Amino acid sequence: MKTLFARLVLLLNGAALALAGLALVDFLLHPLAPDHIFQSALYRGVAILALTPLTLLVGFLVLRRVPGNLVGPLLILWSGSVTFSSVRPDIHPVLFALFSFLDFFGWVALFTMLLHFPDGRIYPPGAAPWIYRLLGVVVFIISLVFISTATFQTTPQVVNPFYLPALENVAEPIAQWAVLFFAPIIAMALISPALRYRRGSLRERQQIKWLALFGGLSALYTLLGLIIIPLLTGGEVMNPGNDLFAVIFYLTVGLFPPTAIGVAVLRHRLWDIDILIRRTLVYGSLTAALALVYFGLVTLLQASLSAISNQQSEITNVLSTLAIAALFTPLRRGIQNAIDRRFYRQKYNAERVLANLSAALRDEVELDHLKNSILRVVDETVQPTHASLWLREADLHPGKRSAEG
């Protein structure tokens, strides 16, 4: 079952590469034409010249460095969805339809990739047979959905050349069946990394941490760009057609999947992930806390001044800024200690022990007490079965050695 699935993925990889080449040629022939989703020539150019090559490059690197790992081929298949976002609406209808059809498989590949991440095998192993069968059903239903729609959702003006009018009356039930069968795959794709993290090796845990870090940043970035910023500015959801910041936003989000997969599977600087997660938690919490304090102080001070003098003053901003500057260091230290105690207890204990040892080395004058302090630190941090400290006689009596010499 897995072998058949792998062959189908490799076959679709060939289609993804061929269509990516056609999209690149079409861009070179029509470089100023906008894409069909965001109507942005800039987004189209960067998507086909940067995002698609990066996704393909990481996929081929995984395929070469870790032969047999399905994560690489599935990432190559996902590049078809990246390429589709750069297609212009005026391209030939048959080509547009083929790109759209490949886009379906790209999204299936993205969630299936999470099931196989990071070693290329589905976890838990007992679920593999029915997941592959379910994927076969999903692919069949997606094919029916494709030929049962007259136009494309993102580009209604483009007519589907493969449309079969006989399926028009059952198009909606087919789409509902597609959602019904695809929902368990999405659920398993979200649950599988958590299950694997609990039972996996240290290396797998580090790889899953990289995936979780980039996934969390992507979700936060999406929340910020699609909801928070439009609400604060009173504008609409960002449209790359008329907003440079929106172009940067969508392109940055597009960088997360290949970057996370590449860093995790290829294990480049893999063991720094705990430091990054720790600093992200600390400074993310610190930023949120300082923002709440700042706006709370501004509101409180302005309300107080308005009650006294019936006018607002710039002094509220100055006082709030000074308060933030004064709170930065103690608040950062408190948040860091709280996070270390909750999530990095062993590291927190080790740091406290080493800090106590530094104080002992600085203040202790009795050699026996100093030896006991060093042995206690070794026992609490390394936890060996036995520990002893040996000092050379010459180190204990340097004056005696000099006299003997």
N, C-alpha and C positions, 0 to 999 in steps of 0.2 A: 504493500500500500504506500509506504513512504517512498519507495523507488519510483513508482508511477507518478506520485506527486512531484518528486524532484525533477523528473523528466519533463513534466508539464511546465514547471517553473522555468527550466532552462529553455524550453521552446518559446515561452513568452518573453524571456530575456532577449532572444534574437529579435522578436517583434519590437521590443522597447528600444533596442539599439538602432534598428532600421528607421523607426519613426523619429527618434531623436536626431538622426542624420538628416531626415527630410525637414524637420522643424528648423534645424540650423541653416540648411540651404534656403528655406523660405524666408528666414530672418535676414540673411545676407541679401536676398533679392528685394525685400520690403522692410528695411531697417526702421522706418519711422511709423509703421502701422501699429496700432494699439492691440493689446490682447483682448480675448473675448469675454473675460471675467471682470477685469478692473478698468478696461479701456485706457491703459497706460502703456505708452511706448517704452518708457524707462523700465517699468517692471518687466515687460516682455523681454527686453534686452538682457537685463541682469539674470532673469530666470533661466534663459536658454544659454547664456554665456558663462554663468557662474554656478547657479544652483544645480542644474542638471549635470554638468561635468563633475562637480564635487561629489554628488550622490553616486554617480557611476564609478568614480575613482575609488571611493571608500568601499563600494561593493566589490570591485575587482581586487582590491587589496586584501579584503577579508577572504575572498575566494582563493587567492594565491597563498596567503599566509596560513590559512586554516582550511585546507582542502576537505570537502565533505560537509562543511558547516553550511546549512541552508540559510543562515542569516545573510551571507553575501549575495546569493542569487535573489533572495526576496527583496533586499535593498535595491538591487538593480531593477527589479520589477517595479518597485515604488517610484523609481525615477520616471516611469511613464506618466504618473500623475503629476510630477513636477513639470515635465515637458508639456503636458496638456494645458497647464495654466498659462503657458506662453504662446499658445496657438492663436492666430488672428482669426476672426470670424469669416473673413473673405476667402479663406483657403478653400480648396476644392471640397465639396460636400462629402465625397467618399473618404478623403483623408481626415476630415473633421470627425466623421463617424468612427473611423478606426481609432483615432486618438481618444475619443470619448469612451469607446469600448475598452481600451487599454486602461483608462482611468478607473473603471470599475475594478479591474484586477489589481491595480495599484493600491487601492484602499484595502482590499482583502489581504494583499501581501503585507501591508503595514501592521495589521493586527495579528496576522499569522506569524510575522517576524517576532512579535512579543512572546508568542507561545514557544518559539524555538530559541529564544535568547537565554544565555549567551553561547551554549555549547552546540546548538543546532538540533537538539532533541527536544521533543515536547515533554513538558512536565505538568502533572505527574505522568510517568510512562504508561500507566494503565489506561489513560484517557486518549492515547494516540490513535488507536484504530477508529473509534467513533468520531473523533475530530476530523480525521481525513475523509471519512464517509460524509460527514456533514459539510465539509468544504466542497466535495463533489456535487452535493445537492445545491449548495449556494451558487456554484459556478453555472450549473444548468439553469437555475431560476434567473440569475443575472442575464444570461443569454436571452431568455424569454422576455425579460423586462426591456432589454435593448431593442428587440425587434417589435415590441408592442407599443412603442412611443413614436408618434409622428414627428415631433420636434424635440430639441434638446432643452433641458431645463435652464441651463445658463445662457443659452443663445436660441430663443424661440424662433428667430427669423431663419435659422438653418433647418432645412427639411432633412429628415433621416432617410437616406436612400435605401436602407435595408428594412424599412417599415413594412409590416404585413397588416393590411386593414382588417383581416379576419380576426386578429387578436385584439381589436380595439375595445370590444365590450368586456374583455377579461383583463385589461391592462392594470386596472386598480387592484383587483384581487391578487394578481401576480406580484405586484410591488409589495403588498402586505405580507405575502408569503416569504418574499425575500428578506424583509425586516425580521420576520418571525424566526427564520432559520439562521440569520446572521447574528441575532442578539446573543445566543449562547457563546459564539466565538468571541464576540467583543467582551463578554463577561469573563470568560476564561483567560483572555489576553490580559485583562487587568488584574486578575487574581493570581495567575501563574507565577509572575515574578515574586510576589509576596510569599507564596508557598515554597518556591525554590530558595528564597533567601533564608527561610527558617531551617531548611535541611541541607543547603548547599555547602560547598567548601569555602575556605576563606577567600580564594580567588574569585569564585562566583559571587560571593557577597560584595566584594569590592566592585565587580563589574555591574551588578544590579544597583549599587549605590550611584555609580556614574549615570546610569539610565534614569534613576529616580531624580537625581539632581537636575539634569537637563529637562526632564519632563515637568518637574515643579517650576523651573524657571520659565518654560514655555507656557504653562498654564497661567502663571503670574503675569507674564508679559501680555498674554492674550486678554486677561481680565483688565489689565491696565489700559491697553490700547483700544479695546472694543467696548468697554463699559464705563470705566472710571473717567478717562479723559473726555469722551463725548458728554458725559453728565456734567463735568466741571466746566467745560467750555460752552455747553448748550448747543453743540453741533451734532451732526449726524455721525453714524458709524463711519470710520475712516475709509476713504475711497482713494486708492492710489492714483486715480485719474487726475486729481487736482490737489494732492497733498503729498509733498515730499516726505514728510515724517511718516505718513502711512506706507509709502513705498519701502522705507527703511524698516518699518515694523514688520510688514509681511515677509520681507526678505530675511530678516533676522529669525523669525519664527521658522522659516523654511530651512535654516541652517541647523536647527536643533537635531532632527533625526540622524542625518549622516554624521554629525559631529559626535553625538552621544554613542552611536554604534561603533564608530571608528575608534574613539578613545577607549571604550570599554573592551571591545573584542581584541584590538591590536595591542592593548595593555600599555599604552604610552603614558608614563607618569601615573600609573594606576594607583599607586599607594599614597598619593597626595590627596585622595578624595576625602578622607576624614578631616583634613585641615580645611579644605574648601567648604565642606558641609558645616563644620563648626563655625567658621568665619561668616558664612552666609546666614546661619541662625542668629549669631550674635549681632551682626550689623543690620540685618533685616529687622530684628526686634528693636534694636536701638533706634533705627530710623523711625519706625512706627511710634515708639514711645516719645521721642523728641517732638515729632509732629503733633501728637496729641497734647503734649505739654505746651508747645508754642501756641497752637490755636486756642487752647483753653485759657492761657494767660492773656492773649490778645482780647478774647471775648470778655473775660472777667474785668480786665483793666479798662477797656472801653466802656463797659457798662457802669463801672464805678465812677469814671471821669464824667460820663454823660449825666449821671445822677447829681454830681456836684456842680459842674459848670455848664451843663447842657451843650457840650461840644466835645468832639473827639480830638485827640492829639497824637502826633507822631511819636510822642514819648512812649506810648504803649508798645510800639514795635521795637524801640531801642531797649526798653526794659526786658521785653520778652527775649530778644536776641542775647542780651547779657545773661539772662537766666539759663538759656540753653547752653551757652558757652561754659557756665559754671557747673552745670549738671552733666556735661558730656562724659568726663572721666569717671566720676563715681557711678553714674548710671551704667556706663559700659562695663565697669568692673563687676557691678552687682549682677547684670544680666549674664555676663560670661560665667561667673561663679554658679549662678542658678542653672544654666544650661549644662555646665560641666558636672554638677551634682546629679542632674536628672538623666543626661544622656551619655556622659563620659565619666562615670563614677570612678573607674579604675585609674584613668588618667588624672582625674582630680585628686584622688588620694595620693598618687605618686608625686604629683607636683607639691602637695602640702608637705609630704615627708621630706622631699628634697629641699624645700624652703627651710624646714626645721634644721636639716643637716647643715645648710649654709650658715644659719645662725650659730649652730654649735661650733663649727669650724672657726668662726670669727671670734667667739667669746670664750670657748673652753680652753683651759690651760692644763688640766689634769689629763695625762696620757691615757690612763685607764678609762676615764669617762669618755674620752674621744673615741677610743677603740670600741666601746660598747655602743656609742651612737652610730658609728659606721656599720657595725654588724646588724644593728636594728634596722637601718635603712635598707641594707641588702635583703634582709629577711622579709620586710614589708613590700618591697617593690618587685624583687625577682622571685621570692618565695622558694629558695632552694631547700633540698632535704637536709643539707648540712652546710655551714659556713664557718670559716675561721680566718683570722687575720695574722699574717706573719710579718714581723719587722726585723730587719737585719740588726745585729748587735752594733755594727759600725754606725748605723743611722741613729741609734739611741744614744751613743756616746761619741760624738764626733771629736771632742777634745781628747778623749783617750786614744783614738786612732791616730790623731795628729802627733801625740806624744810618743806613741809606739814607733811611728814612722821616723 
